[in-house]
């Protein structure tokens, strides 16, 4: 049988998905583009026009899928809820694992399309019968940290045309093919619906009576000054506290019920040697549980610690860190790796 070379491509109208469309066509795929309407700041729909224009130039079908209501319920509401609980949310992780990629799968099935793709800078590899996400070739753009929750039903059908490329090369390809607007587009930064200061975003969505000034205390319970409201602080935060004691201070604990923020002048006091995860996904349990060569990351960049992972009787994952790790916050994501291979992940409690 010949392969069904049809693919559904998530198209944001940006540089990466534009070049992904070109590469998939070059590889002989019949491409259908789909643009998700997740969130539109101030009603800006230029991205829709850009995606539509690109599809017209390439001669490919373009679909638009409006999921603004679902996105608001499942991602934006979660984002606000987590900060109001004193946690550190991970909206991009939840969106990718539980909304964007599942939607691509559903629409591909509905349209009779064999595969689906995005412009993510990641690769995939078949190891011991299991498909795994692996890091992209460009270390500065690698997005594997966000995709630990995808099931085999999605991993087995995905195409990742950007995985072997650097962002510099992607811009060059767009320019070489005459797509100058795409080549020059700025990279999106931060959370799509809240790219800058999340505090302003929270203020606009939470009643003023729920975010009120509170107090900073040190570890011994001594009052240090006023803060603007506990949701505006995260574990490990150092800058923007508004306390001036001629020494660095770090947020150690957030107490929502008391509107208190506990700070410490010792980063070591924020270190932990274990953590627990819920809402976890493991690609191949035999390759992760009980192994002593696993790396855990709780940040997108510049952090990696060796650990041993086991499952608890109540269904959580216990992560024993081989070296202490500071600034572990409830709500953060943790992703497990062996070398460049994503083994799974979960949400820190």
C-alpha positions as a Markdown table, in Angstrom:
| # | Residue | x | y | z |
|---|---|---|---|---|
| 1 | Unk | 0.0 | 0.0 | 0.0 |
| 2 | Unk | 1.2 | 3.5 | -0.7 |
| 3 | Unk | 1.3 | 5.9 | 2.2 |
| 4 | Unk | -1.6 | 8.4 | 2.5 |
| 5 | Unk | 0.4 | 11.6 | 2.3 |
| 6 | Unk | -2.1 | 14.0 | 3.7 |
| 7 | Unk | -1.3 | 16.2 | 6.6 |
| 8 | Unk | -3.2 | 18.8 | 8.7 |
| 9 | Unk | -0.9 | 21.7 | 9.7 |
| 10 | Unk | -1.6 | 24.0 | 12.6 |
| 11 | Unk | -1.0 | 27.4 | 11.1 |
| 12 | Unk | -0.6 | 30.5 | 13.3 |
| 13 | Unk | 0.3 | 32.8 | 10.5 |
| 14 | Unk | 3.9 | 33.1 | 11.9 |
| 15 | Unk | 7.3 | 32.2 | 10.6 |
| 16 | Unk | 7.5 | 28.7 | 11.8 |
| 17 | Unk | 4.2 | 27.3 | 10.6 |
| 18 | Unk | 4.7 | 29.1 | 7.3 |
| 19 | Unk | 8.0 | 27.4 | 6.6 |
| 20 | Unk | 6.6 | 24.1 | 7.9 |
| 21 | Unk | 3.9 | 24.3 | 5.2 |
| 22 | Unk | 6.7 | 24.8 | 2.6 |
| 23 | Unk | 8.7 | 21.9 | 3.8 |
| 24 | Unk | 5.7 | 19.5 | 4.0 |
| 25 | Unk | 4.8 | 20.4 | 0.4 |
| 26 | Unk | 8.4 | 19.9 | -0.7 |
| 27 | Unk | 8.2 | 16.4 | 0.9 |
| 28 | Unk | 5.2 | 15.5 | -1.2 |
| 29 | Unk | 2.4 | 16.0 | 1.3 |
| 30 | Unk | -1.0 | 17.3 | 0.4 |
| 31 | Unk | -1.3 | 20.0 | 3.1 |
| 32 | Unk | -4.4 | 21.4 | 4.7 |
| 33 | Unk | -3.9 | 24.3 | 7.0 |
| 34 | Unk | -6.0 | 25.0 | 10.1 |
| 35 | Unk | -5.8 | 28.2 | 12.2 |
| 36 | Unk | -7.1 | 28.0 | 15.7 |
| 37 | Unk | -8.8 | 31.1 | 17.1 |
| 38 | Unk | -7.6 | 30.7 | 20.7 |
| 39 | Unk | -7.4 | 34.3 | 21.9 |
| 40 | Unk | -7.5 | 37.7 | 20.1 |
| 41 | Unk | -6.2 | 40.7 | 22.0 |
| 42 | Unk | -8.2 | 43.7 | 21.2 |
| 43 | Unk | -9.9 | 41.8 | 18.4 |
| 44 | Unk | -6.7 | 41.6 | 16.3 |
| 45 | Unk | -7.2 | 39.0 | 13.5 |
| 46 | Unk | -4.2 | 39.9 | 11.3 |
| 47 | Unk | -2.8 | 36.4 | 12.0 |
| 48 | Unk | -5.9 | 34.9 | 10.3 |
| 49 | Unk | -5.3 | 37.0 | 7.2 |
| 50 | Unk | -1.6 | 36.0 | 7.2 |
| 51 | Unk | -2.4 | 32.3 | 7.4 |
| 52 | Unk | -5.1 | 32.6 | 4.8 |
| 53 | Unk | -2.8 | 34.5 | 2.4 |
| 54 | Unk | -0.1 | 31.9 | 2.8 |
| 55 | Unk | -2.4 | 29.1 | 2.0 |
| 56 | Unk | -3.7 | 30.9 | -1.1 |
| 57 | Unk | -0.1 | 31.4 | -2.3 |
| 58 | Unk | 0.7 | 27.7 | -1.7 |
| 59 | Unk | -2.6 | 26.5 | -3.2 |
| 60 | Unk | -3.6 | 24.6 | -0.1 |
| 61 | Unk | -7.0 | 24.4 | 1.7 |
| 62 | Unk | -7.3 | 26.6 | 4.8 |
| 63 | Unk | -9.7 | 25.9 | 7.7 |
| 64 | Unk | -10.5 | 28.1 | 10.7 |
| 65 | Unk | -11.5 | 26.6 | 14.0 |
| 66 | Unk | -12.9 | 28.9 | 16.6 |
| 67 | Unk | -12.1 | 27.6 | 20.1 |
| 68 | Unk | -12.0 | 30.9 | 22.0 |
| 69 | Unk | -14.7 | 29.9 | 24.4 |
| 70 | Unk | -13.0 | 26.5 | 25.2 |
| 71 | Unk | -9.7 | 28.2 | 25.5 |
| 72 | Unk | -11.1 | 30.8 | 27.9 |
| 73 | Unk | -12.7 | 28.1 | 30.1 |
| 74 | Unk | -9.8 | 25.6 | 30.1 |
| 75 | Unk | -6.7 | 27.7 | 29.8 |
| 76 | Unk | -7.3 | 31.3 | 30.8 |
| 77 | Unk | -9.6 | 30.4 | 33.8 |
| 78 | Unk | -7.0 | 27.8 | 34.9 |
| 79 | Unk | -4.3 | 30.5 | 34.7 |
| 80 | Unk | -6.2 | 32.9 | 36.9 |
| 81 | Unk | -7.2 | 30.2 | 39.3 |
| 82 | Unk | -3.7 | 28.9 | 39.9 |
| 83 | Unk | -2.3 | 32.3 | 40.7 |
| 84 | Unk | -5.2 | 33.0 | 43.1 |
| 85 | Unk | -4.3 | 29.7 | 44.8 |
| 86 | Unk | -0.7 | 30.8 | 45.3 |
| 87 | Unk | 0.6 | 28.5 | 42.6 |
| 88 | Unk | 2.7 | 28.9 | 39.4 |
| 89 | Unk | 0.6 | 27.9 | 36.4 |
| 90 | Unk | 1.9 | 26.3 | 33.1 |
| 91 | Unk | -0.6 | 27.3 | 30.5 |
| 92 | Unk | 1.5 | 26.5 | 27.4 |
| 93 | Unk | 2.0 | 22.9 | 28.7 |
| 94 | Unk | -1.7 | 22.4 | 29.3 |
| 95 | Unk | -2.7 | 24.0 | 26.0 |
| 96 | Unk | -0.3 | 21.8 | 24.0 |
| 97 | Unk | -1.0 | 18.5 | 25.7 |
| 98 | Unk | -4.7 | 18.8 | 26.3 |
| 99 | Unk | -6.1 | 21.2 | 23.7 |
| 100 | Unk | -3.9 | 22.0 | 20.6 |
| 101 | Unk | -2.6 | 18.6 | 19.6 |
| 102 | Unk | -5.9 | 16.7 | 20.5 |
| 103 | Unk | -7.8 | 19.3 | 18.4 |
| 104 | Unk | -5.5 | 18.6 | 15.5 |
| 105 | Unk | -6.1 | 14.9 | 15.9 |
| 106 | Unk | -9.9 | 15.3 | 16.0 |
| 107 | Unk | -10.0 | 17.6 | 13.0 |
| 108 | Unk | -7.7 | 15.3 | 11.0 |
| 109 | Unk | -10.0 | 12.4 | 11.7 |
| 110 | Unk | -13.1 | 14.4 | 10.7 |
| 111 | Unk | -11.5 | 15.5 | 7.5 |
| 112 | Unk | -10.0 | 12.1 | 6.7 |
| 113 | Unk | -6.4 | 13.4 | 6.9 |
| 114 | Unk | -3.7 | 10.8 | 7.9 |
| 115 | Unk | -1.2 | 13.0 | 9.8 |
| 116 | Unk | -1.0 | 16.3 | 11.6 |
| 117 | Unk | 1.9 | 18.7 | 12.1 |
| 118 | Unk | 3.0 | 22.0 | 13.7 |
| 119 | Unk | 5.9 | 24.3 | 13.6 |
| 120 | Unk | 7.3 | 23.1 | 17.0 |
| 121 | Unk | 11.1 | 22.9 | 17.3 |
| 122 | Unk | 11.1 | 19.2 | 18.4 |
| 123 | Unk | 11.8 | 15.8 | 16.9 |
| 124 | Unk | 10.4 | 12.3 | 17.7 |
| 125 | Unk | 12.0 | 8.9 | 17.9 |
| 126 | Unk | 10.8 | 5.3 | 18.1 |
| 127 | Unk | 12.4 | 3.6 | 21.1 |
| 128 | Unk | 11.5 | 0.1 | 22.3 |
| 129 | Unk | 8.2 | 0.3 | 20.5 |
| 130 | Unk | 7.2 | 3.7 | 22.0 |
| 131 | Unk | 7.2 | 7.1 | 20.2 |
| 132 | Unk | 9.0 | 9.8 | 22.2 |
| 133 | Unk | 9.4 | 13.5 | 21.7 |
| 134 | Unk | 13.1 | 14.5 | 21.5 |
| 135 | Unk | 14.8 | 17.8 | 21.7 |
| 136 | Unk | 15.0 | 20.0 | 18.6 |
| 137 | Unk | 18.3 | 20.7 | 16.9 |
| 138 | Unk | 18.2 | 24.3 | 17.9 |
| 139 | Unk | 18.9 | 24.4 | 21.6 |
| 140 | Unk | 17.7 | 28.0 | 21.8 |
| 141 | Unk | 14.3 | 27.1 | 20.4 |
| 142 | Unk | 13.8 | 23.6 | 21.6 |
| 143 | Unk | 10.2 | 23.1 | 22.9 |
| 144 | Unk | 10.3 | 19.5 | 24.0 |
| 145 | Unk | 9.7 | 20.6 | 27.7 |
| 146 | Unk | 6.1 | 21.5 | 26.8 |
| 147 | Unk | 5.1 | 18.2 | 25.1 |
| 148 | Unk | 5.5 | 15.5 | 27.8 |
| 149 | Unk | 1.8 | 14.7 | 28.1 |
| 150 | Unk | 1.0 | 13.5 | 24.5 |
| 151 | Unk | -0.3 | 9.9 | 24.1 |
| 152 | Unk | 1.0 | 7.4 | 21.6 |
| 153 | Unk | -2.2 | 7.9 | 19.5 |
| 154 | Unk | -0.9 | 11.4 | 18.8 |
| 155 | Unk | 2.8 | 10.8 | 18.8 |
| 156 | Unk | 2.5 | 8.1 | 16.2 |
| 157 | Unk | 0.8 | 10.4 | 13.7 |
| 158 | Unk | 2.6 | 13.7 | 14.1 |
| 159 | Unk | 5.1 | 15.2 | 11.7 |
| 160 | Unk | 7.7 | 17.8 | 12.9 |
| 161 | Unk | 9.3 | 19.5 | 10.0 |
| 162 | Unk | 11.1 | 22.1 | 12.1 |
| 163 | Unk | 12.9 | 19.7 | 14.4 |
| 164 | Unk | 16.2 | 19.6 | 12.4 |
| 165 | Unk | 16.4 | 23.3 | 11.7 |
| 166 | Unk | 17.6 | 26.4 | 13.6 |
| 167 | Unk | 15.5 | 29.5 | 13.7 |
| 168 | Unk | 18.1 | 31.4 | 11.7 |
| 169 | Unk | 17.8 | 28.8 | 8.9 |
| 170 | Unk | 14.0 | 29.0 | 9.0 |
| 171 | Unk | 14.0 | 32.7 | 8.5 |
| 172 | Unk | 16.5 | 32.2 | 5.6 |
| 173 | Unk | 14.2 | 29.6 | 4.0 |
| 174 | Unk | 11.2 | 31.9 | 4.2 |
| 175 | Unk | 13.1 | 34.8 | 2.6 |
| 176 | Unk | 14.6 | 32.5 | -0.1 |
| 177 | Unk | 11.1 | 31.4 | -1.1 |
| 178 | Unk | 9.8 | 34.9 | -1.3 |
| 179 | Unk | 7.8 | 34.9 | 2.0 |
| 180 | Unk | 9.3 | 38.1 | 3.3 |
| 181 | Unk | 6.6 | 39.0 | 5.8 |
| 182 | Unk | 6.9 | 35.6 | 7.4 |
| 183 | Unk | 10.7 | 35.8 | 7.4 |
| 184 | Unk | 10.7 | 39.1 | 9.3 |
| 185 | Unk | 8.0 | 38.3 | 11.9 |
| 186 | Unk | 9.0 | 38.7 | 15.5 |
| 187 | Unk | 8.9 | 35.6 | 17.7 |
| 188 | Unk | 6.1 | 35.5 | 20.1 |
| 189 | Unk | 7.2 | 35.8 | 23.7 |
| 190 | Unk | 5.7 | 34.4 | 26.9 |
| 191 | Unk | 2.1 | 33.3 | 27.2 |
| 192 | Unk | 0.1 | 34.1 | 24.1 |
| 193 | Unk | -2.8 | 35.8 | 26.0 |
| 194 | Unk | -0.5 | 37.4 | 28.5 |
| 195 | Unk | 2.9 | 38.1 | 26.9 |
| 196 | Unk | 4.1 | 40.7 | 29.3 |
| 197 | Unk | 3.1 | 41.4 | 32.9 |
| 198 | Unk | 0.6 | 38.8 | 34.2 |
| 199 | Unk | -0.2 | 41.1 | 37.1 |
| 200 | Unk | -2.0 | 43.5 | 34.8 |
| 201 | Unk | -3.9 | 40.6 | 33.3 |
| 202 | Unk | -5.0 | 39.3 | 36.7 |
| 203 | Unk | -6.2 | 42.8 | 37.8 |
| 204 | Unk | -8.4 | 42.9 | 34.8 |
| 205 | Unk | -10.1 | 39.6 | 35.5 |
| 206 | Unk | -10.2 | 39.3 | 39.3 |
| 207 | Unk | -12.4 | 41.5 | 41.5 |
| 208 | Unk | -10.4 | 44.2 | 43.3 |
| 209 | Unk | -11.5 | 42.9 | 46.6 |
| 210 | Unk | -9.7 | 39.6 | 46.0 |
| 211 | Unk | -6.3 | 41.1 | 45.4 |
| 212 | Unk | -5.4 | 43.4 | 48.2 |
| 213 | Unk | -2.2 | 44.5 | 49.9 |
| 214 | Unk | -0.7 | 42.1 | 52.5 |
| 215 | Unk | 2.4 | 41.6 | 54.5 |
| 216 | Unk | 5.9 | 40.3 | 53.9 |
| 217 | Unk | 7.5 | 38.2 | 56.8 |
| 218 | Unk | 10.8 | 36.6 | 57.2 |
| 219 | Unk | 11.3 | 32.9 | 58.2 |
| 220 | Unk | 11.1 | 33.9 | 61.9 |
| 221 | Unk | 7.8 | 35.6 | 61.5 |
| 222 | Unk | 9.2 | 39.2 | 61.6 |
| 223 | Unk | 7.2 | 41.8 | 59.6 |
| 224 | Unk | 9.3 | 43.2 | 56.8 |
| 225 | Unk | 6.8 | 45.4 | 54.9 |
| 226 | Unk | 3.7 | 45.5 | 52.7 |
| 227 | Unk | 3.2 | 43.7 | 49.4 |
| 228 | Unk | 0.6 | 44.3 | 46.6 |
| 229 | Unk | -1.3 | 41.1 | 47.0 |
| 230 | Unk | 0.0 | 37.5 | 47.2 |
| 231 | Unk | -1.0 | 36.5 | 43.6 |
| 232 | Unk | 1.6 | 38.9 | 42.3 |
| 233 | Unk | 4.5 | 36.8 | 43.7 |
| 234 | Unk | 6.0 | 33.4 | 42.8 |
| 235 | Unk | 8.3 | 31.0 | 44.6 |
| 236 | Unk | 11.9 | 31.9 | 44.1 |
| 237 | Unk | 11.2 | 35.5 | 43.0 |
| 238 | Unk | 13.9 | 37.9 | 43.8 |
| 239 | Unk | 13.2 | 41.1 | 41.8 |
| 240 | Unk | 10.3 | 43.5 | 42.2 |
| 241 | Unk | 9.6 | 42.8 | 45.9 |
| 242 | Unk | 9.9 | 46.4 | 47.0 |
| 243 | Unk | 11.8 | 45.5 | 50.2 |
| 244 | Unk | 15.2 | 47.1 | 50.5 |
| 245 | Unk | 17.4 | 45.6 | 53.2 |
| 246 | Unk | 20.8 | 45.7 | 51.4 |
| 247 | Unk | 20.7 | 42.0 | 50.7 |
| 248 | Unk | 19.0 | 39.7 | 48.3 |
| 249 | Unk | 15.6 | 38.3 | 49.3 |
| 250 | Unk | 13.7 | 35.3 | 47.8 |
| 251 | Unk | 10.1 | 34.4 | 48.0 |
| 252 | Unk | 10.0 | 31.1 | 50.0 |
| 253 | Unk | 6.3 | 30.6 | 50.7 |
| 254 | Unk | 2.9 | 32.0 | 49.7 |
| 255 | Unk | 0.0 | 31.8 | 52.2 |
| 256 | Unk | -3.2 | 32.8 | 50.3 |
| 257 | Unk | -5.6 | 32.4 | 53.2 |
| 258 | Unk | -3.5 | 34.9 | 55.2 |
| 259 | Unk | -2.4 | 37.1 | 52.3 |
| 260 | Unk | 1.2 | 36.6 | 53.6 |
| 261 | Unk | 4.4 | 36.2 | 51.6 |
| 262 | Unk | 7.4 | 34.6 | 53.4 |
| 263 | Unk | 10.8 | 35.6 | 52.2 |
| 264 | Unk | 14.3 | 34.4 | 52.9 |
| 265 | Unk | 17.8 | 35.9 | 52.4 |
| 266 | Unk | 19.2 | 32.4 | 51.9 |
| 267 | Unk | 18.5 | 30.7 | 48.6 |
| 268 | Unk | 19.6 | 27.4 | 50.2 |
| 269 | Unk | 16.5 | 27.6 | 52.4 |
| 270 | Unk | 14.3 | 27.2 | 49.3 |
| 271 | Unk | 16.1 | 24.0 | 48.3 |
| 272 | Unk | 14.3 | 20.6 | 48.4 |
| 273 | Unk | 15.4 | 17.1 | 47.7 |
| 274 | Unk | 12.0 | 15.7 | 46.7 |
| 275 | Unk | 8.7 | 16.6 | 45.1 |
| 276 | Unk | 5.4 | 15.0 | 44.1 |
| 277 | Unk | 3.5 | 15.1 | 40.8 |
| 278 | Unk | -0.1 | 14.7 | 39.8 |
| 279 | Unk | -1.7 | 14.7 | 36.3 |
| 280 | Unk | 1.4 | 12.8 | 35.0 |
| 281 | Unk | 2.1 | 11.0 | 31.8 |
| 282 | Unk | 4.9 | 8.4 | 31.3 |
| 283 | Unk | 5.8 | 7.2 | 27.8 |
| 284 | Unk | 7.3 | 3.9 | 28.9 |
| 285 | Unk | 7.3 | 3.0 | 32.6 |
| 286 | Unk | 10.2 | 0.6 | 32.3 |
| 287 | Unk | 12.4 | 3.4 | 30.9 |
| 288 | Unk | 11.6 | 5.8 | 33.8 |
| 289 | Unk | 10.4 | 4.3 | 37.1 |
| 290 | Unk | 13.2 | 3.4 | 39.4 |
| 291 | Unk | 16.0 | 4.3 | 37.0 |
| 292 | Unk | 18.9 | 6.4 | 38.3 |
| 293 | Unk | 20.0 | 8.1 | 35.1 |
| 294 | Unk | 16.9 | 10.3 | 34.7 |
| 295 | Unk | 17.0 | 14.1 | 34.4 |
| 296 | Unk | 14.2 | 16.3 | 35.6 |
| 297 | Unk | 13.6 | 19.8 | 34.5 |
| 298 | Unk | 11.1 | 22.2 | 36.1 |
| 299 | Unk | 12.1 | 25.1 | 33.9 |
| 300 | Unk | 12.2 | 25.6 | 30.1 |
| 301 | Unk | 15.8 | 26.5 | 30.1 |
| 302 | Unk | 19.1 | 26.3 | 32.1 |
| 303 | Unk | 18.1 | 23.7 | 34.7 |
| 304 | Unk | 18.5 | 19.9 | 34.9 |
| 305 | Unk | 18.9 | 17.6 | 37.9 |
| 306 | Unk | 19.3 | 13.9 | 38.2 |
| 307 | Unk | 16.5 | 12.1 | 40.0 |
| 308 | Unk | 14.8 | 8.8 | 40.7 |
| 309 | Unk | 11.1 | 8.5 | 40.0 |
| 310 | Unk | 8.7 | 6.1 | 41.7 |
| 311 | Unk | 4.9 | 5.8 | 41.9 |
| 312 | Unk | 3.2 | 6.2 | 45.3 |
| 313 | Unk | 0.3 | 4.2 | 46.7 |
| 314 | Unk | -2.1 | 7.1 | 46.1 |
| 315 | Unk | -1.2 | 7.4 | 42.4 |
| 316 | Unk | 1.2 | 10.3 | 42.5 |
| 317 | Unk | 4.8 | 10.3 | 41.3 |
| 318 | Unk | 7.6 | 10.8 | 43.8 |
| 319 | Unk | 10.7 | 12.5 | 42.5 |
| 320 | Unk | 13.8 | 12.0 | 44.6 |
| 321 | Unk | 16.4 | 14.6 | 43.6 |
| 322 | Unk | 20.0 | 13.5 | 43.7 |
| 323 | Unk | 21.1 | 17.1 | 44.3 |
| 324 | Unk | 19.0 | 19.8 | 46.1 |
| 325 | Unk | 16.9 | 22.0 | 43.8 |
| 326 | Unk | 15.7 | 25.5 | 44.7 |
| 327 | Unk | 12.4 | 27.3 | 43.8 |
| 328 | Unk | 10.2 | 24.3 | 43.3 |
| 329 | Unk | 6.6 | 25.7 | 43.2 |
| 330 | Unk | 3.2 | 24.0 | 43.2 |
| 331 | Unk | 1.6 | 24.2 | 39.8 |
| 332 | Unk | 4.8 | 24.1 | 37.8 |
| 333 | Unk | 5.5 | 21.3 | 35.3 |
| 334 | Unk | 8.3 | 18.8 | 35.6 |
| 335 | Unk | 9.6 | 17.0 | 32.5 |
| 336 | Unk | 11.7 | 13.9 | 32.6 |
| 337 | Unk | 14.6 | 13.3 | 30.1 |
| 338 | Unk | 17.2 | 10.7 | 29.3 |
| 339 | Unk | 19.7 | 12.7 | 27.2 |
| 340 | Unk | 17.5 | 14.5 | 24.6 |
| 341 | Unk | 14.5 | 12.1 | 25.0 |
| 342 | Unk | 11.4 | 13.1 | 26.8 |
| 343 | Unk | 10.3 | 10.2 | 29.1 |
| 344 | Unk | 7.2 | 11.9 | 30.6 |
| 345 | Unk | 6.2 | 14.6 | 33.1 |
| 346 | Unk | 3.6 | 15.9 | 35.4 |
| 347 | Unk | 2.4 | 18.8 | 37.6 |
| 348 | Unk | 4.1 | 19.6 | 40.9 |
| 349 | Unk | 1.8 | 19.6 | 44.0 |
